[in-house]
């Protein structure tokens, strides 16, 4: 395998594979399949390498906020949810990273164990735990934007339940079929299955990405409607409200702290994942890559959402956007205003949220 990797890096993959096959018999694999599988491992490996680097970097830059708002705080449910998101995220990326590597073992039992861990352990934390936690938190934020209206709550709960059921279905069906039809041993990464397996009857990837797209599309529509009404509240005209937003760009920062803006990247990844479930957008961009980046977005949005809510002392059932946008005041660079605001050195921007006439609360980055 070391010789195989050296040939791959040197561009001599096609020359290396016949030499490898001459020394061993690989049941169920053709030379073309091995060449394709080993070539496909590179973007997957790069994806999980980048994901791990991003997760580690994200953990480092948020370490001080974590200590202040999580670890030094009192024990609560949301604190342990945060710890679970952090720990399970690292576990997911590490397991997938090591499973995507080609290994030297040609023992079928070893390969099956690796596939079992990848599917049933890493898959459980991503498909079940992550989807349930992150989507529930985001739905609570979107529901709060509509002042917890019953109709909105019913629709959001329905779409979330459908998405959870589809991810659970895909998780179970893929695992069962993989256990029955996985081909090993082989000098290829991942858990390839026999072409005669039953996955084509169930189309688990299509089901899960389709329901993700449906759910996230509907939630994104709710987000834009909420943004529309928030801008309209700044003025009686949406157009004038939008012009004001262009001048008061930090308003979007409030949406970021509120957590609802995370629906935008989640929707984008759901769209790409759904498309790639039917066709390969590129030979180097597969459905597995989009699932990895969706896990990254879940990880980053989940941790930041909890930290933002904890730092501003809001509740998950209370939206930062329920106050009229006209109560937001922003310091311009050349302003001589004597408002008692705080300009943070980290962002250089200040958001002053005037909730009442008696008190002014400063929300800084």
C-alpha positions in Angstrom: 0.0 0.0 0.0 2.9 2.4 0.6 4.1 1.7 -2.9 0.6 2.3 -4.1 0.4 5.7 -2.4 3.8 6.7 -3.8 2.6 5.9 -7.3 -0.6 7.8 -6.8 1.2 10.9 -5.6 3.6 10.6 -8.6 0.8 10.2 -11.0 1.6 6.6 -11.8 -1.7 5.1 -10.6 -2.4 3.1 -13.7 1.0 1.6 -13.8 0.9 0.7 -10.1 -2.5 -1.1 -10.1 -1.5 -4.0 -12.5 1.6 -4.6 -10.4 -0.5 -4.7 -7.2 -3.0 -7.1 -8.8 -0.3 -9.4 -10.0 0.7 -10.1 -6.4 -2.8 -10.7 -4.9 -6.3 -11.7 -5.7 -9.1 -9.2 -4.9 -12.5 -10.7 -5.0 -15.3 -8.7 -6.5 -13.1 -5.8 -7.8 -12.0 -5.1 -11.3 -8.8 -3.1 -12.1 -10.9 -0.2 -13.3 -12.9 -0.2 -10.1 -9.8 -0.1 -8.0 -8.3 2.7 -10.0 -11.5 4.7 -9.7 -11.9 4.0 -6.0 -8.4 5.0 -5.1 -8.6 8.2 -7.2 -11.9 9.1 -5.5 -10.4 8.9 -2.1 -8.3 12.0 -2.6 -11.1 14.6 -2.5 -12.8 12.7 0.4 -9.5 12.7 2.3 -9.0 16.4 1.6 -12.5 17.2 2.7 -12.2 15.6 6.1 -8.7 17.0 6.5 -10.1 20.5 5.9 -13.1 19.8 8.1 -10.9 18.7 11.0 -8.6 21.8 10.6 -11.7 24.0 10.6 -13.2 22.4 13.6 -9.9 22.7 15.6 -9.5 26.3 14.5 -13.1 27.1 15.5 -12.5 25.5 18.9 -9.4 27.6 19.5 -11.0 31.0 18.6 -14.1 30.2 20.7 -12.1 28.9 23.7 -12.3 32.1 25.7 -16.1 32.5 25.1 -16.6 28.8 26.0 -14.8 29.2 29.3 -16.8 32.3 30.2 -20.3 31.3 29.1 -20.2 27.5 29.2 -17.6 25.9 31.5 -17.7 28.6 34.2 -21.5 28.8 34.1 -23.9 26.8 36.2 -24.9 23.3 35.2 -27.8 23.3 32.8 -29.2 21.3 29.9 -28.0 23.7 27.3 -24.5 23.5 28.7 -24.4 19.7 28.3 -25.9 20.0 24.8 -23.0 22.3 23.9 -20.5 19.8 25.2 -22.2 17.0 23.3 -22.1 19.0 20.0 -18.4 19.7 20.5 -17.4 16.1 21.4 -19.6 14.4 18.9 -18.4 16.7 16.1 -14.7 15.8 16.7 -15.7 12.1 16.9 -17.5 12.3 13.5 -14.7 13.9 11.6 -12.0 11.8 13.1 -13.7 8.5 12.4 -14.6 9.5 8.8 -11.1 10.8 8.2 -9.4 7.5 9.2 -12.0 5.4 7.4 -11.4 7.4 4.2 -7.7 6.3 4.3 -6.6 3.3 2.4 -5.1 0.8 4.8 -2.7 -2.1 4.6 -4.9 -4.7 6.1 -6.5 -7.3 3.7 -8.3 -9.1 6.5 -12.0 -9.1 5.9 -12.9 -8.9 9.6 -10.7 -5.7 10.1 -12.4 -4.0 7.1 -15.9 -4.9 8.3 -15.1 -3.6 11.8 -14.0 -0.3 10.3 -17.1 0.0 8.2 -19.3 -0.9 11.2 -17.7 1.9 13.3 -18.0 4.4 10.5 -21.6 3.7 9.8 -23.2 2.9 13.2 -21.1 5.2 15.4 -20.2 8.2 13.3 -23.4 7.8 11.3 -25.5 7.8 14.5 -23.9 11.0 15.8 -24.3 12.8 12.5 -27.6 11.5 11.1 -29.5 11.2 14.5 -27.8 13.3 17.2 -26.6 16.2 15.1 -29.8 16.5 13.0 -32.0 16.4 16.1 -30.1 18.9 18.2 -29.1 21.5 15.6 -32.5 21.5 13.8 -34.4 21.7 17.0 -32.3 24.7 18.2 -32.7 26.4 14.8 -36.4 25.8 14.8 -36.8 27.3 18.2 -35.0 30.4 17.0 -37.2 30.7 13.9 -40.3 30.0 15.9 -39.3 32.8 18.3 -38.9 35.2 15.3 -42.7 34.7 14.8 -43.4 35.3 18.5 -44.1 31.6 19.0 -47.2 31.5 16.9 -49.0 28.2 17.0 -49.4 27.9 13.2 -45.7 28.5 12.6 -44.8 26.0 15.3 -47.0 23.3 13.8 -45.4 23.7 10.3 -41.9 23.8 11.7 -42.4 20.8 13.9 -43.8 18.8 11.0 -40.9 19.5 8.7 -38.4 18.8 11.4 -40.0 15.5 12.2 -40.1 14.5 8.5 -36.4 15.3 8.2 -35.6 13.3 11.3 -37.5 10.3 10.1 -35.8 10.4 6.7 -32.3 10.7 8.2 -33.1 7.8 10.5 -34.4 5.7 7.6 -31.3 6.4 5.5 -29.1 5.7 8.5 -30.7 2.3 9.2 -31.2 1.1 5.6 -27.6 2.1 4.5 -26.2 0.3 7.5 -28.1 -2.9 7.0 -27.3 -3.0 3.3 -23.7 -2.2 3.9 -23.3 -5.0 6.4 -24.8 -7.5 3.9 -23.2 -6.4 0.7 -19.9 -4.7 1.6 -17.0 -5.9 -0.5 -13.7 -6.6 1.3 -10.8 -7.1 1.6 -9.6 -4.5 -0.9 -6.9 -1.8 -1.1 -9.5 0.9 -1.4 -10.9 3.3 1.3 -14.4 3.5 2.5 -17.1 0.8 2.5 -17.9 -0.1 -1.1 -20.9 -2.3 -1.8 -21.8 -4.9 -4.3 -23.6 -3.6 -7.5 -26.4 -6.2 -6.8 -27.3 -4.7 -3.4 -30.7 -3.4 -2.5 -29.7 0.2 -2.1 -31.1 1.1 -5.5 -34.5 0.1 -4.4 -34.5 2.4 -1.4 -32.4 5.3 -2.7 -31.6 6.3 0.8 -29.3 9.3 -0.2 -32.1 10.7 -2.5 -34.7 10.4 0.3 -32.6 12.1 3.0 -31.3 14.9 0.7 -34.8 15.4 -0.7 -36.4 15.8 2.7 -33.5 18.0 3.9 -34.0 20.3 0.9 -37.8 20.4 1.4 -37.4 21.2 5.1 -34.6 23.8 4.7 -36.4 25.4 1.8 -39.5 26.0 3.8 -37.6 27.2 6.8 -35.6 29.6 4.6 -38.9 31.0 3.2 -40.0 31.6 6.8 -36.7 33.3 7.5 -37.0 35.7 4.5 -40.6 36.5 5.4 -39.5 37.3 8.9 -36.7 39.5 7.5 -39.2 41.2 5.3 -41.5 42.1 8.2 -38.6 43.2 10.3 -37.4 45.6 7.6 -40.9 46.8 7.1 -41.2 47.7 10.7 -38.3 50.1 10.4 -40.4 52.1 8.0 -43.8 51.8 6.5 -42.2 50.9 3.1 -40.2 47.7 2.5 -38.1 49.5 -0.1 -37.2 52.3 2.2 -36.5 49.7 4.9 -34.2 47.9 2.5 -32.3 51.1 1.7 -31.9 51.7 5.4 -30.5 48.2 5.8 -27.8 48.9 3.2 -26.7 51.8 5.4 -27.1 49.8 8.6 -25.3 46.7 7.6 -24.8 45.6 11.3 -28.5 44.6 11.3 -27.4 41.4 9.7 -25.1 40.8 12.6 -28.2 40.7 14.8 -29.6 37.9 12.6 -26.3 36.1 13.0 -26.4 36.4 16.8 -30.1 35.3 16.7 -29.1 32.2 14.9 -31.6 32.3 12.1 -29.1 33.3 9.4 -27.5 29.8 9.6 -30.4 28.5 7.5 -28.8 30.1 4.4 -25.6 27.9 4.3 -27.7 24.8 5.4 -30.1 25.3 2.5 -27.3 25.8 0.0 -25.6 22.5 1.1 -28.9 20.7 1.0 -29.4 21.9 -2.6 -26.0 20.7 -3.7 -26.4 17.4 -1.9 -29.7 16.7 -3.5 -28.4 17.5 -6.9 -25.3 15.3 -6.4 -27.6 12.4 -5.2 -28.9 12.2 -8.8 -25.8 13.1 -10.8 -22.1 13.8 -10.1 -21.6 17.5 -10.4 -17.9 16.9 -10.8 -15.7 13.8 -10.6 -14.1 15.4 -7.5 -17.3 16.5 -5.8 -19.5 13.7 -4.5 -22.5 13.4 -2.3 -20.2 12.4 0.6 -18.4 15.7 0.3 -21.6 17.7 0.8 -22.5 15.6 3.8 -19.2 16.3 5.3 -19.6 20.0 4.8 -23.1 19.9 6.2 -21.7 18.3 9.3 -19.2 21.2 9.5 -22.0 23.8 9.2 -24.0 22.0 11.8 -21.0 22.0 14.1 -20.1 25.7 13.6 -23.7 26.9 13.7 -24.7 24.8 16.8 -21.8 26.0 18.9 -22.1 29.6 17.9 -25.8 29.6 18.3 -25.6 28.4 21.9 -22.7 30.8 22.7 -24.6 33.8 21.2 -27.7 33.1 23.2 -25.8 32.6 26.4 -23.7 35.7 26.0 -26.7 38.0 25.3 -28.7 36.3 28.1 -31.7 35.6 25.8 -33.8 32.5 25.9 -34.3 30.2 23.0 -38.0 31.1 23.0 -37.3 34.8 22.7 -36.1 36.3 19.5 -33.6 39.2 19.2 -35.6 40.3 16.2 -39.0 40.7 17.9 -38.0 44.3 18.9 -38.6 46.8 16.1 -35.6 47.3 13.9 -36.1 51.0 14.3 -34.8 50.7 17.8 -31.4 49.8 16.5 -28.9 52.6 16.6 -25.5 52.4 15.0 -22.4 54.6 15.4 -21.0 55.8 12.2 -17.3 56.4 11.7 -17.6 60.2 11.7 -20.3 60.5 14.3 -19.9 63.0 17.2 -22.7 61.3 19.1 -22.3 61.0 22.9 -24.2 57.8 23.2 -22.9 55.5 25.9 -21.9 52.7 23.5 -18.9 50.4 23.5 -16.7 50.0 20.4 -15.0 46.6 20.7 -11.5 46.2 19.3 -12.3 42.8 17.9 -15.0 43.9 15.4 -14.9 47.6 15.4 -18.7 47.8 15.3 -21.2 48.6 18.0 -24.9 47.6 18.2 -27.0 49.6 20.7 -30.4 48.0 21.3 -32.8 50.4 22.9 -35.4 48.1 24.4 -37.2 50.7 26.5 -37.0 54.4 27.1 -35.5 53.9 30.5 -32.6 51.5 29.7 -30.2 51.0 26.9 -28.6 47.6 26.5 -25.3 47.3 24.6 -24.9 44.2 22.5 -21.3 44.0 21.4 -19.5 41.4 19.3 
